[in-house]
């Protein structure tokens, strides 16, 4: 019985389901119409009040706000937000944010670092600046 419970939990967490986006908080966090807070897996976008934060939020909003998308839930973060991979008509949104220079890829928790390197080379989005401040550094300075 113990093993069956574990299998069911893993199945539930890795399930793909449909959600509707009610609000885009910033470039890597959204809220659904059912008030589920979702943190996009594998990426880190500039914070709301950080340079390029508004641009990242607007970019993500233009893609998914008010739309029904698919989510693959990966678990929860320390703030109890769902960590998820988002898809719109087969497009992997998390990766698309990185490809367009609107977010960093997590080097240790994802597989889209090469896409970040390409966006840097092409000076897309935040990479048009010579040395954009990484969100984790911004959070340390501003006590997030």
C-alpha positions, 0 to 999 in steps of 0.5 A: 500500500505504501508503494502504491501511495508513492506511485500515485503521488508521483503520477499526480505531480507529473500529470499534465492538465489545462489551466487558465491564466488569470494574472501574470505576477512577473516573468516567471510566476503566474496565477490561475483562475483557480488562484493556484500560484505557479512558478515556471520551472527551469528559468529565472526572470528579472524581478518586478522592480528590477531592470527588465522586470516589466519587459519580462512580465509584459512578454509573458503576459502577451503570450498567455494572459487570459489563455488556457494553457497546459501545465506539467506540475513538477512539485512545490517550491519553498513558498508553496507555489506549484513549479510547472512547465507551461505549454501553449499549443505545443510551445514550451513557454519556459524555454521560449522566455529564455530563447527570447532573452526574457529569462535566465535558465537554471544551470542545475535544474534544467535543460535549456542552458544552450538556448540562453547561450544563443540568446546571449550571442544574438543580444536578445531581450535583456542580453542587449545590455553588457552585464544584466544583473541576475535575479538572485543577486537582486533578491539578495540585495533587496531581501526577498 
